[in-house]
Each structure stands twice: as C-alpha cells, then as structure tokens.
Amino acid sequence: MSRKEALSSFIQQIHARPVVVKLNSGVDYRGVLACLDGYMNIALEQTEEYVNGQLKNKFGDAFIRGNNVLYISTQKRRY
C-alpha cells in the first residue's frame, strides 16, 4: 500500500468519528470529524476547545484552517 493509499484509508476510517486536532499553538480541539480536505482544512461537529488540558469552550461546529494543524489523532469514545 502506498503512502497516499494509506492516508486515504486513514481518513475514511476516522470520518464521522471522534478525533483530537492539535494546533501549532498547542490548543487541542476535540470533536466529530465532519470533513477534511487536501489542504488539511477540517470541519468538526460537537467541538470542545482545550487549552493546557482544560476545557475552555464548546462549539457546535468548528472550522480549522489546515496550516494551523500539527496533527489529527483518533479519540476513544466517551461512555
């Protein structure tokens, strides 16, 4: 599997699932991945903003510009 195929597979697996998006500034956004494009622009639903590990804000929808993204990680569902 090529690197491009692996990335495409990962994106398909995490679509509509809880994710953590870490920004270059150190802020984390946690929510359900609604959309991700080729520039790493991200749309999240049910979004929570964490600064230094503490919840600061809750948003219904959030749009994050790709040049601010350090990484995207899967997040285990909360029960």
MOPAC internal coordinates of N, CA, C and O (Angstrom, degrees):
PM7 1SCF
backbone

  N    0.0000 0     0.00 0     0.00 0    0    0    0
  C    1.4577 1     0.00 0     0.00 0    1    0    0
  C    1.5284 1   108.40 1     0.00 0    2    1    0
  O    1.2310 1   120.63 1   -50.68 1    3    2    1
  N    1.3120 1   116.41 1   129.32 1    3    2    1
  C    1.4583 1   120.75 1   179.81 1    5    3    2
  C    1.5304 1   109.89 1   -74.34 1    6    5    3
  O    1.2310 1   121.54 1   -13.15 1    7    6    5
  N    1.3009 1   114.66 1   166.85 1    7    6    5
  C    1.4705 1   120.26 1   179.88 1    9    7    6
  C    1.5300 1   110.90 1   -62.44 1   10    9    7
  O    1.2310 1   120.55 1   139.70 1   11   10    9
  N    1.3326 1   116.56 1   -40.30 1   11   10    9
  C    1.4679 1   121.43 1   179.26 1   13   11   10
  C    1.5279 1   110.89 1   -64.15 1   14   13   11
  O    1.2310 1   120.46 1   138.32 1   15   14   13
  N    1.3273 1   116.73 1   -41.68 1   15   14   13
  C    1.4679 1   120.83 1   178.14 1   17   15   14
  C    1.5242 1   111.05 1   -65.89 1   18   17   15
  O    1.2310 1   120.59 1   141.08 1   19   18   17
  N    1.3229 1   116.47 1   -38.92 1   19   18   17
  C    1.4656 1   120.98 1   179.48 1   21   19   18
  C    1.5262 1   110.43 1   -64.67 1   22   21   19
  O    1.2310 1   120.41 1   138.06 1   23   22   21
  N    1.3280 1   116.82 1   -41.94 1   23   22   21
  C    1.4598 1   120.74 1   178.72 1   25   23   22
  C    1.5212 1   110.62 1   -64.96 1   26   25   23
  O    1.2310 1   120.44 1   135.96 1   27   26   25
  N    1.3118 1   116.77 1   -44.04 1   27   26   25
  C    1.4648 1   121.46 1   178.50 1   29   27   26
  C    1.5233 1   110.64 1   -60.68 1   30   29   27
  O    1.2310 1   120.29 1   138.18 1   31   30   29
  N    1.3112 1   117.04 1   -41.82 1   31   30   29
  C    1.4654 1   122.07 1   178.62 1   33   31   30
  C    1.5361 1   110.64 1   -63.66 1   34   33   31
  O    1.2310 1   120.60 1   136.62 1   35   34   33
  N    1.3385 1   116.46 1   -43.38 1   35   34   33
  C    1.4666 1   120.64 1   178.63 1   37   35   34
  C    1.5246 1   110.89 1   -60.75 1   38   37   35
  O    1.2310 1   120.44 1   135.15 1   39   38   37
  N    1.3251 1   116.77 1   -44.85 1   39   38   37
  C    1.4649 1   121.02 1  -179.29 1   41   39   38
  C    1.5249 1   110.52 1   -62.32 1   42   41   39
  O    1.2310 1   120.35 1   138.31 1   43   42   41
  N    1.3304 1   116.93 1   -41.69 1   43   42   41
  C    1.4652 1   120.32 1   178.09 1   45   43   42
  C    1.5232 1   111.39 1   -63.12 1   46   45   43
  O    1.2310 1   120.32 1   142.26 1   47   46   45
  N    1.3210 1   117.00 1   -37.74 1   47   46   45
  C    1.4626 1   121.60 1  -178.73 1   49   47   46
  C    1.5227 1   112.67 1   -68.95 1   50   49   47
  O    1.2310 1   120.04 1   145.75 1   51   50   49
  N    1.3341 1   117.52 1   -34.25 1   51   50   49
  C    1.4675 1   119.48 1  -175.80 1   53   51   50
  C    1.5201 1   113.82 1   -94.36 1   54   53   51
  O    1.2310 1   119.86 1   172.12 1   55   54   53
  N    1.3334 1   117.86 1    -7.88 1   55   54   53
  C    1.4659 1   120.36 1   179.35 1   57   55   54
  C    1.5219 1   109.67 1   -60.46 1   58   57   55
  O    1.2310 1   120.73 1   -46.96 1   59   58   57
  N    1.3339 1   116.21 1   133.04 1   59   58   57
  C    1.4679 1   124.50 1  -179.03 1   61   59   58
  C    1.5294 1   112.59 1    66.38 1   62   61   59
  O    1.2310 1   120.48 1  -156.92 1   63   62   61
  N    1.3173 1   116.68 1    23.08 1   63   62   61
  C    1.4705 1   122.17 1   176.95 1   65   63   62
  C    1.5268 1   109.88 1  -120.25 1   66   65   63
  O    1.2310 1   120.35 1   -20.76 1   67   66   65
  N    1.3163 1   116.93 1   159.24 1   67   66   65
  C    1.4742 1   119.77 1   177.13 1   69   67   66
  C    1.5308 1   111.48 1   -65.92 1   70   69   67
  O    1.2310 1   120.85 1   -45.41 1   71   70   69
  N    1.3316 1   115.97 1   134.59 1   71   70   69
  C    1.4646 1   121.77 1   179.67 1   73   71   70
  C    1.5325 1   109.59 1  -137.13 1   74   73   71
  O    1.2310 1   121.66 1   -17.31 1   75   74   73
  N    1.3225 1   114.43 1   162.69 1   75   74   73
  C    1.4630 1   122.67 1   170.94 1   77   75   74
  C    1.5189 1   106.41 1  -115.83 1   78   77   75
  O    1.2310 1   120.48 1   -51.96 1   79   78   77
  N    1.3199 1   116.70 1   128.04 1   79   78   77
  C    1.4637 1   122.03 1   176.24 1   81   79   78
  C    1.5223 1   107.13 1  -113.24 1   82   81   79
  O    1.2310 1   120.74 1   -63.81 1   83   82   81
  N    1.3164 1   116.19 1   116.19 1   83   82   81
  C    1.4664 1   121.91 1   179.52 1   85   83   82
  C    1.5203 1   108.16 1   -97.36 1   86   85   83
  O    1.2310 1   120.55 1   -51.94 1   87   86   85
  N    1.3248 1   116.56 1   128.06 1   87   86   85
  C    1.4573 1   121.49 1   179.36 1   89   87   86
  C    1.5236 1   110.81 1   -93.53 1   90   89   87
  O    1.2310 1   121.08 1   -18.13 1   91   90   89
  N    1.3233 1   115.53 1   161.87 1   91   90   89
  C    1.4675 1   121.14 1   177.28 1   93   91   90
  C    1.5266 1   111.67 1   -58.28 1   94   93   91
  O    1.2310 1   120.27 1   152.39 1   95   94   93
  N    1.3277 1   117.09 1   -27.61 1   95   94   93
  C    1.4641 1   122.06 1  -179.26 1   97   95   94
  C    1.5274 1   112.57 1   -76.42 1   98   97   95
  O    1.2310 1   120.26 1   169.39 1   99   98   97
  N    1.3398 1   117.10 1   -10.61 1   99   98   97
  C    1.4608 1   120.96 1  -178.64 1  101   99   98
  C    1.5150 1   113.56 1    98.37 1  102  101   99
  O    1.2310 1   119.75 1   172.10 1  103  102  101
  N    1.3194 1   118.08 1    -7.90 1  103  102  101
  C    1.4632 1   122.48 1   178.89 1  105  103  102
  C    1.5253 1   109.12 1   -76.96 1  106  105  103
  O    1.2310 1   120.67 1   -40.26 1  107  106  105
  N    1.3397 1   116.32 1   139.74 1  107  106  105
  C    1.4637 1   122.39 1   176.55 1  109  107  106
  C    1.5131 1   109.41 1  -106.52 1  110  109  107
  O    1.2310 1   120.92 1   -39.19 1  111  110  109
  N    1.3272 1   115.84 1   140.81 1  111  110  109
  C    1.4544 1   122.07 1   170.23 1  113  111  110
  C    1.5157 1   106.86 1  -119.79 1  114  113  111
  O    1.2310 1   121.05 1   -50.33 1  115  114  113
  N    1.3246 1   115.60 1   129.67 1  115  114  113
  C    1.4654 1   121.24 1   179.70 1  117  115  114
  C    1.5143 1   108.15 1  -119.96 1  118  117  115
  O    1.2310 1   121.20 1   -49.44 1  119  118  117
  N    1.3132 1   115.31 1   130.56 1  119  118  117
  C    1.4538 1   119.88 1  -179.77 1  121  119  118
  C    1.5132 1   110.92 1  -176.41 1  122  121  119
  O    1.2310 1   121.18 1     8.35 1  123  122  121
  N    1.3203 1   115.34 1  -171.65 1  123  122  121
  C    1.4581 1   121.78 1  -179.78 1  125  123  122
  C    1.5264 1   108.18 1   -94.71 1  126  125  123
  O    1.2310 1   120.57 1   -54.32 1  127  126  125
  N    1.3249 1   116.51 1   125.68 1  127  126  125
  C    1.4607 1   121.55 1  -177.91 1  129  127  126
  C    1.5229 1   110.12 1   -69.34 1  130  129  127
  O    1.2310 1   120.92 1   -63.14 1  131  130  129
  N    1.3297 1   115.85 1   116.86 1  131  130  129
  C    1.4598 1   121.36 1   179.02 1  133  131  130
  C    1.5224 1   110.78 1   -97.27 1  134  133  131
  O    1.2310 1   120.39 1   143.43 1  135  134  133
  N    1.3409 1   116.87 1   -36.57 1  135  134  133
  C    1.4615 1   119.82 1  -175.30 1  137  135  134
  C    1.5268 1   109.72 1  -159.86 1  138  137  135
  O    1.2310 1   121.26 1   -33.75 1  139  138  137
  N    1.3134 1   115.20 1   146.25 1  139  138  137
  C    1.4613 1   122.14 1   177.27 1  141  139  138
  C    1.5233 1   106.91 1  -146.59 1  142  141  139
  O    1.2310 1   120.17 1   -52.08 1  143  142  141
  N    1.3407 1   117.27 1   127.92 1  143  142  141
  C    1.4631 1   119.02 1  -179.56 1  145  143  142
  C    1.5325 1   111.11 1  -109.26 1  146  145  143
  O    1.2310 1   120.91 1     2.42 1  147  146  145
  N    1.3151 1   115.87 1  -177.58 1  147  146  145
  C    1.4542 1   121.90 1  -176.54 1  149  147  146
  C    1.5189 1   114.44 1   -66.52 1  150  149  147
  O    1.2310 1   119.90 1   164.12 1  151  150  149
  N    1.3179 1   117.79 1   -15.88 1  151  150  149
  C    1.4671 1   122.50 1   177.89 1  153  151  150
  C    1.5217 1   111.90 1   -96.75 1  154  153  151
  O    1.2310 1   120.48 1  -171.94 1  155  154  153
  N    1.3257 1   116.68 1     8.06 1  155  154  153
  C    1.4653 1   123.90 1  -177.56 1  157  155  154
  C    1.5205 1   111.98 1    67.84 1  158  157  155
  O    1.2310 1   119.52 1  -161.21 1  159  158  157
  N    1.3364 1   118.53 1    18.79 1  159  158  157
  C    1.4581 1   120.55 1   169.90 1  161  159  158
  C    1.5236 1   106.72 1   -69.03 1  162  161  159
  O    1.2310 1   120.66 1   -44.05 1  163  162  161
  N    1.3186 1   116.34 1   135.95 1  163  162  161
  C    1.4571 1   121.14 1  -170.61 1  165  163  162
  C    1.5229 1   110.27 1  -127.15 1  166  165  163
  O    1.2310 1   121.18 1   -41.65 1  167  166  165
  N    1.3177 1   115.35 1   138.35 1  167  166  165
  C    1.4666 1   121.90 1   170.91 1  169  167  166
  C    1.5222 1   106.88 1  -115.07 1  170  169  167
  O    1.2310 1   120.99 1   -53.68 1  171  170  169
  N    1.3243 1   115.72 1   126.32 1  171  170  169
  C    1.4598 1   121.90 1   178.38 1  173  171  170
  C    1.5229 1   110.06 1  -118.39 1  174  173  171
  O    1.2310 1   120.88 1   -30.13 1  175  174  173
  N    1.3143 1   115.92 1   149.87 1  175  174  173
  C    1.4591 1   122.84 1   172.84 1  177  175  174
  C    1.5262 1   107.83 1  -115.07 1  178  177  175
  O    1.2310 1   120.49 1   -23.12 1  179  178  177
  N    1.3283 1   116.68 1   156.88 1  179  178  177
  C    1.4740 1   122.60 1   179.21 1  181  179  178
  C    1.5319 1   110.05 1    51.27 1  182  181  179
  O    1.2310 1   121.25 1  -128.80 1  183  182  181
  N    1.3126 1   115.22 1    51.20 1  183  182  181
  C    1.4625 1   122.05 1  -170.14 1  185  183  182
  C    1.5164 1   112.78 1   -87.11 1  186  185  183
  O    1.2310 1   121.47 1   -40.19 1  187  186  185
  N    1.3270 1   114.80 1   139.81 1  187  186  185
  C    1.4674 1   122.45 1   173.87 1  189  187  186
  C    1.5273 1   107.58 1  -123.81 1  190  189  187
  O    1.2310 1   120.69 1   -41.16 1  191  190  189
  N    1.3343 1   116.28 1   138.84 1  191  190  189
  C    1.4614 1   122.15 1   179.03 1  193  191  190
  C    1.5271 1   109.00 1  -105.59 1  194  193  191
  O    1.2310 1   120.73 1   -52.63 1  195  194  193
  N    1.3271 1   116.21 1   127.37 1  195  194  193
  C    1.4635 1   122.21 1   179.31 1  197  195  194
  C    1.5183 1   109.73 1  -117.98 1  198  197  195
  O    1.2310 1   120.96 1   -51.26 1  199  198  197
  N    1.3213 1   115.77 1   128.74 1  199  198  197
  C    1.4592 1   122.42 1   175.31 1  201  199  198
  C    1.5167 1   107.03 1  -119.76 1  202  201  199
  O    1.2310 1   120.76 1   -56.11 1  203  202  201
  N    1.3299 1   116.15 1   123.89 1  203  202  201
  C    1.4729 1   121.73 1  -176.25 1  205  203  202
  C    1.5190 1   111.59 1    53.20 1  206  205  203
  O    1.2310 1   120.60 1  -142.00 1  207  206  205
  N    1.3346 1   116.45 1    38.00 1  207  206  205
  C    1.4501 1   121.75 1   176.72 1  209  207  206
  C    1.5210 1   115.55 1    79.33 1  210  209  207
  O    1.2310 1   120.13 1   179.70 1  211  210  209
  N    1.3390 1   117.35 1    -0.30 1  211  210  209
  C    1.4640 1   120.96 1  -178.64 1  213  211  210
  C    1.5152 1   110.31 1  -109.83 1  214  213  211
  O    1.2310 1   121.20 1   -43.75 1  215  214  213
  N    1.3373 1   115.30 1   136.25 1  215  214  213
  C    1.4586 1   121.12 1   178.96 1  217  215  214
  C    1.5218 1   109.70 1   -64.69 1  218  217  215
  O    1.2310 1   120.52 1   -53.89 1  219  218  217
  N    1.3433 1   116.60 1   126.11 1  219  218  217
  C    1.4680 1   121.41 1  -179.40 1  221  219  218
  C    1.5201 1   112.52 1  -111.51 1  222  221  219
  O    1.2310 1   119.99 1   140.08 1  223  222  221
  N    1.3368 1   117.63 1   -39.92 1  223  222  221
  C    1.4661 1   121.41 1  -177.15 1  225  223  222
  C    1.5118 1   110.09 1  -146.96 1  226  225  223
  O    1.2310 1   121.71 1   -22.73 1  227  226  225
  N    1.3419 1   114.34 1   157.27 1  227  226  225
  C    1.4627 1   121.39 1   171.28 1  229  227  226
  C    1.5152 1   107.26 1  -125.15 1  230  229  227
  O    1.2310 1   121.11 1   -44.46 1  231  230  229
  N    1.3349 1   115.47 1   135.54 1  231  230  229
  C    1.4565 1   122.13 1  -179.94 1  233  231  230
  C    1.5253 1   108.58 1  -127.79 1  234  233  231
  O    1.2310 1   120.53 1   -29.91 1  235  234  233
  N    1.3215 1   116.59 1   150.09 1  235  234  233
  C    1.4536 1   119.48 1   173.05 1  237  235  234
  C    1.5153 1   109.23 1   -69.85 1  238  237  235
  O    1.2310 1   120.90 1   119.73 1  239  238  237
  N    1.3292 1   115.89 1   -60.27 1  239  238  237
  C    1.4642 1   122.33 1   178.58 1  241  239  238
  C    1.5223 1   108.59 1  -124.24 1  242  241  239
  O    1.2310 1   121.03 1   -33.39 1  243  242  241
  N    1.3232 1   115.64 1   146.61 1  243  242  241
  C    1.4617 1   120.58 1   177.18 1  245  243  242
  C    1.5238 1   108.51 1  -139.39 1  246  245  243
  O    1.2310 1   121.16 1   -38.29 1  247  246  245
  N    1.3233 1   115.40 1   141.71 1  247  246  245
  C    1.4516 1   121.93 1   177.19 1  249  247  246
  C    1.5239 1   107.81 1  -119.04 1  250  249  247
  O    1.2310 1   120.80 1   -53.83 1  251  250  249
  N    1.3117 1   116.07 1   126.17 1  251  250  249
  C    1.4625 1   121.64 1  -175.74 1  253  251  250
  C    1.5224 1   108.67 1  -118.35 1  254  253  251
  O    1.2310 1   120.81 1   -54.27 1  255  254  253
  N    1.3010 1   116.06 1   125.73 1  255  254  253
  C    1.4613 1   121.10 1   179.12 1  257  255  254
  C    1.5251 1   109.81 1   -72.30 1  258  257  255
  O    1.2310 1   120.87 1   -44.65 1  259  258  257
  N    1.3123 1   115.94 1   135.35 1  259  258  257
  C    1.4595 1   122.11 1  -171.84 1  261  259  258
  C    1.5116 1   116.06 1   -59.79 1  262  261  259
  O    1.2310 1   119.49 1   148.74 1  263  262  261
  N    1.3436 1   118.57 1   -31.26 1  263  262  261
  C    1.4627 1   118.94 1  -177.53 1  265  263  262
  C    1.5297 1   112.50 1   -71.00 1  266  265  263
  O    1.2310 1   119.83 1   171.14 1  267  266  265
  N    1.3273 1   117.93 1    -8.86 1  267  266  265
  C    1.4645 1   121.85 1   177.08 1  269  267  266
  C    1.5212 1   112.94 1   -93.38 1  270  269  267
  O    1.2310 1   119.78 1   170.90 1  271  270  269
  N    1.3323 1   118.03 1    -9.10 1  271  270  269
  C    1.4610 1   122.51 1  -171.67 1  273  271  270
  C    1.5257 1   111.02 1   -85.10 1  274  273  271
  O    1.2310 1   121.05 1   -53.90 1  275  274  273
  N    1.3291 1   115.61 1   126.10 1  275  274  273
  C    1.4581 1   121.76 1   173.73 1  277  275  274
  C    1.5282 1   109.37 1   -87.07 1  278  277  275
  O    1.2310 1   120.56 1   131.24 1  279  278  277
  N    1.3542 1   116.53 1   -48.76 1  279  278  277
  C    1.4641 1   120.10 1   175.95 1  281  279  278
  C    1.5254 1   111.18 1  -160.16 1  282  281  279
  O    1.2310 1   121.68 1   -15.90 1  283  282  281
  N    1.3267 1   114.39 1   164.10 1  283  282  281
  C    1.4640 1   122.96 1   173.53 1  285  283  282
  C    1.5143 1   106.24 1  -121.94 1  286  285  283
  O    1.2310 1   120.85 1   -46.06 1  287  286  285
  N    1.3262 1   115.98 1   133.94 1  287  286  285
  C    1.4588 1   121.18 1  -179.41 1  289  287  286
  C    1.5225 1   109.35 1  -133.30 1  290  289  287
  O    1.2310 1   120.57 1   -29.18 1  291  290  289
  N    1.3024 1   116.51 1   150.82 1  291  290  289
  C    1.4651 1   119.31 1   175.02 1  293  291  290
  C    1.5157 1   109.35 1   -73.90 1  294  293  291
  O    1.2310 1   121.06 1   -26.43 1  295  294  293
  N    1.2962 1   115.57 1   153.57 1  295  294  293
  C    1.4611 1   121.72 1  -179.22 1  297  295  294
  C    1.5099 1   107.54 1  -127.97 1  298  297  295
  O    1.2310 1   120.81 1   -45.84 1  299  298  297
  N    1.3205 1   116.05 1   134.16 1  299  298  297
  C    1.4591 1   119.36 1   178.26 1  301  299  298
  C    1.5262 1   108.90 1   -67.93 1  302  301  299
  O    1.2310 1   121.30 1   -36.11 1  303  302  301
  N    1.3253 1   115.11 1   143.89 1  303  302  301
  C    1.4557 1   120.28 1   178.39 1  305  303  302
  C    1.5208 1   110.60 1   -66.78 1  306  305  303
  O    1.2310 1   121.33 1   -36.53 1  307  306  305
  N    1.3287 1   115.07 1   143.47 1  307  306  305
  C    1.4654 1   120.45 1   176.55 1  309  307  306
  C    1.5196 1   108.09 1   -91.53 1  310  309  307
  O    1.2310 1   120.65 1   -43.12 1  311  310  309
  N    1.3038 1   116.37 1   136.88 1  311  310  309
  C    1.4681 1   121.00 1  -179.66 1  313  311  310
  C    1.5109 1   110.91 1  -112.91 1  314  313  311
  O    1.2310 1   120.10 1   180.00 1  315  314  313

